[in-house]
C-alpha cells in the first residue's frame, strides 16, 4: 500500500498580464442585483477575480473584476450586461485592462477617525496627511453614525508609528480623534482590556466620595493638588488622604457604592467586549471596597485596587496590602495578561491620568480617555468624547455589532 502524498500548497494565480474586465453597476439599490449581475456573467464562462459592493443612502455601487470571456465574446458580454442593467434601471460601465489590483504597499494600518461632526475639511486634511506620509488609502468604511461619526481607513505603504505620529498631530489641530493601529490577524484575536476606574470607568473620584462623608473634602483636595504639583508622589498622597478618613464608620462603604456613577457607555462597552470573547479587568488607585462591587455588578474578570483597613467597624485611616500606583498598574496589566493567557501585545489599556501612563505604554494599544494633554500625547490613541463605548470603534467594532450585542439574549 503506497503512502499518501502530503497536500501541496496551492500556487497563487499569475494574473498580472491576464486580460480582465472591470464591470461596475450603480444606481438605486434593490433586492437581487448581485445575483442578477453574476447570473448574466455566468453565460460567458468568466472567473471572478475580485468583488466590492457598497450601499450609501440607498444607492449601490457594485464592482466585479472578471477574467475576459473567450475570444470573440467580449462585445456580446458588454451588450448583454448593459441591456440587463437597463432592464433593472441601473447604469453599467465596463473597462478593459490587465490583471488584478496592484499589490498593496508594505506597512498596513487601520486609521479610525472619530468626529462630532466629522467635517469635509477634517476628512480632507486627514486624507492629505496619509498621502504625505507615503500611505495609500485602500478602503474606507463607516463604523458608526452616532453618538459620533466613526470612519475607518485601511492604509498601506506607510509604517504604523510614523503614520500615528503624523495623524495625532493633525487630529489634535482639527479637534477630531484619530487612532492608528497596525493591521493583522491580531486584531481579530482574543484580547484583554484593562481600565482605570476613577474618571474612566466611573465619573467620580472615589476618595472624594469618602471624603464628603468624613467632612474633609477641602483637605483631601489640598493633598491632591500638592500631588499634582509634584510635591508628593502617589503613595505619599494616598496615605495622606486616607489618613483623613480615620474614624469613619464602615457603613459608609455601602453609601459610597450607591453614589458611584458609571461613565456613559461603560455597560455597553463591557457587554460588547464580553460577547466578543474578550476578558475585561480594572486597576485602580482607589479602593477594593468599590472595585470588588464593580467587578461583581459588571461581570469583570479581574479587579485590583488598594484596600482600606477597617477595624471594629471603622476605617483606621490606613491601607493594607500592595499599593496600586503608576508602576503597579502596569505590573497588574502584565499579571492579568498572563492569567488570561493573552499575549501582552494583545492587551488594551484605557486611562485618563498620569498614573495610567506606564499601563498605557505597556499595553499593545493604550487609549487615553478624556485625558490630560500629557497623557493624550503619550498614548497610542485618544478618545475625547464622553462615551466610553466609542473605544469599541478603535477595535474595528461597528455600531451595528454593538447594537446586536446589546439585544442578544442567552
C-alpha positions in Angstrom: 0.0 0.0 0.0 1.6 3.2 -1.1 1.9 6.2 1.3 -0.3 9.1 0.5 1.3 12.3 -0.6 1.1 15.3 1.7 -1.1 18.1 0.4 0.8 20.5 -1.8 0.4 24.3 -1.4 -1.7 26.0 -4.0 0.3 28.5 -6.0 -1.1 32.0 -6.3 -2.5 32.6 -9.8 -0.3 34.6 -12.2 -2.8 37.2 -13.3 -0.6 40.2 -13.9 -0.8 40.0 -17.7 -4.2 38.2 -18.0 -6.9 40.3 -19.7 -9.6 41.3 -17.3 -12.8 43.4 -17.3 -13.9 45.7 -14.5 -17.7 45.7 -14.5 -19.3 48.4 -12.5 -23.0 48.6 -11.8 -24.5 51.6 -10.0 -27.9 53.1 -9.2 -30.8 52.6 -6.7 -30.3 49.6 -4.5 -32.9 46.8 -4.8 -33.0 43.1 -4.0 -31.5 40.6 -6.4 -29.0 42.9 -8.2 -25.8 41.0 -7.2 -27.4 37.6 -8.2 -28.7 39.1 -11.4 -25.3 40.5 -12.5 -23.4 37.3 -11.9 -26.2 35.2 -13.4 -25.7 37.4 -16.6 -21.9 36.9 -16.5 -22.2 33.2 -15.9 -23.2 32.6 -19.5 -19.7 33.7 -20.7 -17.6 31.3 -18.6 -15.7 34.0 -16.8 -14.0 33.8 -13.4 -14.4 36.2 -10.6 -11.1 37.9 -9.6 -12.5 40.5 -7.1 -15.8 41.9 -5.9 -16.6 45.1 -4.0 -20.0 46.4 -3.2 -21.1 49.4 -1.1 -24.6 50.9 -0.4 -24.8 54.6 0.7 -28.2 56.2 1.4 -29.9 53.6 -0.8 -27.5 53.9 -3.8 -25.4 50.9 -4.7 -22.1 50.6 -6.4 -21.1 47.0 -7.3 -17.7 46.4 -8.9 -16.8 43.0 -10.3 -13.3 42.2 -11.7 -13.6 39.2 -14.0 -11.4 37.4 -16.5 -12.1 38.3 -20.1 -14.5 35.9 -21.9 -13.4 33.6 -24.7 -12.2 35.3 -27.9 -14.9 37.0 -29.9 -17.4 37.1 -27.0 -16.4 40.3 -25.2 -18.7 42.5 -27.4 -21.7 40.3 -26.7 -20.9 40.3 -23.0 -20.8 44.1 -22.9 -24.1 44.4 -24.8 -25.8 41.8 -22.6 -24.6 43.5 -19.3 -25.7 46.9 -20.5 -29.1 45.5 -21.5 -29.6 43.7 -18.2 -28.6 46.9 -16.3 -31.1 48.9 -18.2 -33.8 46.4 -17.5 -33.3 46.8 -13.7 -33.0 50.6 -14.0 -29.2 50.6 -13.3 -26.2 52.0 -15.1 -23.2 49.9 -16.2 -19.6 50.7 -17.0 -17.2 48.1 -18.3 -13.4 48.8 -18.5 -10.8 46.5 -20.1 -7.4 46.0 -18.6 -4.8 43.5 -17.4 -4.5 41.6 -14.2 -5.7 42.2 -10.7 -5.3 45.2 -8.3 -1.8 46.3 -7.9 -0.1 44.8 -4.8 -0.6 46.8 -1.6 2.5 48.5 -0.2 4.2 47.2 2.9 3.2 48.7 6.2 -0.5 48.3 6.7 -2.7 50.1 9.3 -6.2 50.8 10.3 -6.9 54.5 10.8 -10.0 55.3 12.8 -11.3 58.8 12.8 -14.0 60.0 15.3 -15.8 63.3 14.8 -18.9 65.0 16.1 -19.4 66.1 13.5 -16.9 64.8 11.0 -16.4 67.6 8.6 -15.3 67.6 5.0 -12.3 69.8 5.9 -11.2 67.3 8.6 -11.6 64.4 6.2 -9.6 66.2 3.5 -6.8 67.0 5.8 -6.6 63.6 7.3 -6.5 62.0 3.8 -3.9 64.5 2.7 -1.6 63.7 5.7 -1.9 60.0 5.0 -0.7 60.7 1.4 2.1 62.9 2.7 3.4 60.1 4.8 3.6 57.8 1.8 0.4 55.9 2.6 -2.3 54.9 0.2 -6.0 54.7 1.2 -7.2 51.2 0.0 -10.7 51.3 1.6 -12.9 53.5 3.7 -15.7 52.1 5.8 -18.1 53.8 8.3 -18.2 52.2 11.7 -20.8 54.3 13.3 -23.0 57.3 12.7 -23.9 58.0 16.4 -23.2 59.1 19.1 -20.2 60.1 17.0 -19.3 59.6 13.3 -16.6 56.9 13.2 -14.8 56.1 9.9 -12.1 53.6 9.3 -9.4 54.0 6.6 -7.4 50.9 5.5 -4.0 52.3 4.6 -0.9 50.6 3.1 2.5 51.9 2.1 3.3 53.7 5.4 4.7 52.3 8.6 2.3 52.5 11.6 4.4 54.5 14.0 5.2 57.4 11.7 1.6 57.5 10.5 0.3 57.5 14.0 2.6 60.4 15.0 1.6 62.5 11.9 -2.1 61.9 12.3 -2.1 62.5 16.0 -0.8 66.0 15.4 -3.3 66.6 12.6 -6.2 65.3 14.6 -5.4 67.5 17.6 -5.3 70.6 15.3 -8.7 69.6 13.8 -10.4 68.6 17.0 -11.1 65.1 15.9 -9.8 61.8 17.4 -7.5 59.7 15.3 -6.3 56.2 16.2 -3.8 54.2 14.2 -3.3 50.5 14.8 -1.3 48.0 12.8 -3.2 45.7 10.6 -3.0 41.9 11.0 -4.6 38.8 12.4 -4.0 40.1 16.0 -7.0 42.5 15.6 -9.4 39.5 15.4 -7.7 37.6 18.2 -8.9 37.4 21.8 -7.9 40.4 23.8 -7.7 41.6 27.4 -9.0 45.1 28.1 -7.9 46.7 31.3 -9.3 50.1 32.5 -8.6 52.6 35.1 -11.6 53.3 37.3 -11.8 56.9 38.6 -12.8 59.3 35.8 -12.6 56.4 33.3 -15.0 53.5 34.1 -16.8 55.8 36.5 -17.4 59.5 36.6 -16.3 60.0 40.1 -13.1 60.1 42.2 -13.8 57.5 45.0 -11.5 59.2 47.6 -13.6 62.3 47.2 -16.9 60.4 47.8 -15.4 59.0 51.1 -14.1 62.5 52.0 -17.6 64.0 51.5 -18.9 61.7 54.2 -16.0 62.5 56.5 -16.4 66.2 56.0 -12.8 66.6 54.8 -13.3 67.3 51.1 -11.2 70.5 51.2 -8.3 68.9 53.0 -8.3 65.9 50.5 -8.4 68.4 47.6 -5.3 70.2 49.1 -3.3 66.9 49.2 -4.4 66.1 45.7 -3.3 69.5 44.4 0.1 69.0 46.1 0.5 65.7 44.3 -0.5 67.3 41.0 2.3 69.9 41.6 4.8 67.1 42.1 5.3 67.8 45.8 4.1 64.3 46.8 4.3 61.0 44.9 1.2 58.9 44.6 1.9 56.7 47.6 2.6 59.6 49.8 -0.6 61.4 48.7 -2.6 58.2 49.1 -1.5 57.7 52.7 -2.1 61.4 53.5 -5.6 61.4 52.1 -6.7 58.1 53.6 -5.4 59.3 57.0 -8.1 61.9 56.9 -10.8 59.2 56.8 -9.8 57.7 60.1 -12.7 57.0 62.4 -15.3 57.0 59.6 -18.0 54.3 60.2 -17.6 51.3 57.8 -21.3 51.6 56.8 -20.2 54.5 54.6 -18.8 51.9 52.2 -22.3 50.9 51.1 -23.3 54.6 50.7 -20.3 55.3 48.5 -21.0 52.3 46.4 -24.5 53.6 45.7 -23.2 57.0 44.8 -20.8 55.7 42.2 -21.9 56.8 38.7 -20.8 54.7 35.7 -19.4 56.6 32.7 -22.0 56.7 29.8 -21.3 53.7 27.6 -19.5 51.7 30.3 -22.0 48.9 30.4 -22.3 48.8 26.6 -18.5 48.6 26.3 -18.2 45.8 28.8 -21.1 43.8 27.5 -19.9 44.0 23.9 -16.4 43.0 24.8 -17.6 40.0 26.7 -19.8 39.0 23.8 -16.7 39.1 21.6 -14.9 36.8 24.0 -12.6 39.4 25.4 -11.6 39.4 29.1 -12.0 42.7 31.0 -10.4 44.0 34.1 -9.9 47.1 36.2 -7.0 48.5 38.1 -7.4 51.5 40.4 -5.5 53.7 42.8 -8.9 53.7 44.6 -10.2 51.0 46.9 -11.2 47.4 46.6 -14.3 48.2 48.7 -15.6 49.8 45.4 -13.8 47.8 42.7 -14.9 44.5 44.1 -18.5 45.7 43.9 -18.0 46.9 40.3 -16.4 43.5 39.4 -19.5 41.7 40.6 -22.0 44.1 39.1 -20.4 44.3 35.7 -19.1 40.7 35.4 -15.5 41.7 35.2 -12.8 39.1 35.0 -10.1 41.0 37.0 -10.1 43.8 39.6 -7.3 45.2 41.8 -7.0 48.3 43.9 -5.9 49.5 47.3 -7.7 48.3 50.4 -9.0 50.5 53.2 -8.2 49.0 56.6 -11.4 48.5 58.7 -11.1 47.6 62.4 -14.1 47.3 64.8 -16.4 48.7 62.2 -14.4 51.8 61.5 -11.8 53.0 59.0 -8.4 53.2 60.5 -7.0 55.8 58.1 -4.6 53.2 56.6 -4.5 50.9 53.6 -3.4 47.3 53.6 -1.6 45.1 51.1 0.3 46.0 47.9 -0.1 49.6 46.8 -1.5 50.1 43.4 0.3 53.1 42.0 1.6 54.1 38.5 4.1 51.2 38.3 1.7 48.9 40.0 -1.0 49.4 37.3 1.5 48.3 34.5 2.6 45.3 36.7 -1.1 44.3 37.1 -1.7 44.6 33.4 1.1 42.1 32.8 -0.2 39.8 35.5 -3.7 39.8 34.3 -2.5 39.1 30.7 -0.5 36.1 32.0 -3.5 34.8 33.9 -5.8 35.3 31.0 -3.4 33.6 28.6 -3.3 36.6 26.4 0.0 37.9 24.9 0.9 41.4 26.2 0.7 42.8 22.7 -2.9 41.7 22.6 -3.8 43.9 25.6 -5.7 47.2 25.5 -5.4 49.7 28.4 -7.7 52.7 29.0 -7.0 55.5 31.3 -7.1 59.3 31.9 -4.3 60.3 34.3 -0.5 60.4 34.5 -0.6 57.4 36.9 -2.0 55.4 34.0 0.9 56.2 31.6 3.0 53.1 32.4 0.0 50.9 31.9 -0.9 52.6 28.6 2.6 52.2 27.3 2.8 48.6 28.4 -0.3 47.6 26.5 -0.5 46.7 22.9 -3.0 49.6 22.5 -3.1 52.4 25.0 -6.1 54.6 24.9 -6.3 58.0 26.6 -9.9 58.6 27.6 -10.8 62.3 28.1 -7.3 62.6 29.4 -4.9 65.3 30.4 -2.8 66.6 27.4 0.4 64.8 28.6 -1.5 61.5 28.6 -3.1 62.1 25.2 0.4 62.8 23.7 1.9 59.6 25.1 -0.9 57.2 24.4 -1.3 55.2 21.2 -4.8 56.6 20.7 -7.1 59.2 22.3 -10.9 59.4 22.7 -12.2 62.8 23.7 -15.9 62.1 23.7 -17.9 61.4 27.0 -19.0 57.9 25.8 -16.8 55.0 26.9 -18.2 52.6 24.3 -16.6 54.7 21.5 -13.4 52.8 22.4 -15.0 49.9 20.5 -14.6 51.7 17.2 -10.8 51.7 17.7 -11.1 47.9 17.8 -12.9 47.8 14.5 -16.3 47.0 16.0 -19.2 48.7 14.2 -22.3 50.3 15.8 -24.5 47.6 14.2 -22.4 44.9 16.0 -22.7 46.9 19.3 -26.4 47.0 19.0 -26.6 43.3 18.1 -24.6 42.5 21.3 -27.0 44.8 23.3 -30.1 42.9 22.1 -28.6 39.4 22.3 -30.1 37.1 24.9 -28.5 34.0 26.3 
